[in-house]
């Protein structure tokens, strides 16, 4: 059973909830649990509810709470899922029961693992959005740096001078070298991001997702049009060597920092957990910067 206590300070799961989660994990091997709420019992912090994930896909929530029944506080299971549709009540996406068997049946009924083709589509569309946003940001940063820089007019004057007097043009003013250097980073970032975007648009590479349990999920972009191909891997060693090298390089880079001929990585938070996606450009590792 895979459970992440995160920042809750919990050291274990409450007994009745623990039994339920173990049975859910047997029936749904992909299920991973993220602690949400806790309770102090005899000076020990125990987990009383969890979010349930399949990869980054949030399937629902399982928890325990006390409800008053016939004048007594009774410990009750509750299952929350977007697939639960109740006709009445304030909590239309929640089922409650004191029965272990009913709680297990409810969880197995309403917690839906994403089909393979849906996971491929989700990873592809997520990466497309990330890359488009990063490209637009690089373009905006370059335009802004040029507009805000005092080099624009002197540079235009120099270029006009070269056009009008190609043989007798004066050397470029020294201050322009300094100004150009100040925007060089934006120029390089835009150029590399443009190259990465073209590689992605032409399906030249793979998408690799680092899952919350440390495993990897890979999809081959070239195969998407023919038949979705998605593969789970235990470690980077299951990748071809040149992809291993590129993944290692991107792991130490900041998100949205592209590397020429290598790729780019992005990170987003899902229910308090960071999910990291990499786009790796196919081919041998050849860098120019």
Buried (B, 14 or more C-beta within 10 A) or exposed (E): EBBBBBEBEBEEBBEBBBBBBEBBBEEBEBBBBBBBBBBEEEEEBBBBBBBBBBBBBBBBBBBBBEEEEEEEEEEBBBBBBEEBEEEEEEEEBBBBBEEEEBBBBBBEEBBBBBEEEEBBBBBBEBBBEBBEEBBEBBBEBBEEBBEEBEBEEBBEEBEEBBEEEEEEBEEBBEEBEEBBEEBEEBBBBBBBBBBBBEBBEEBBBBBBBBBBEEBBBBBBBEBBEEEBBBEEBEEBEBBEEBBBBBBEBBEEBEBBBBBBBBBBBBBBEBBEBEBBBBBBBBBEBEEEE
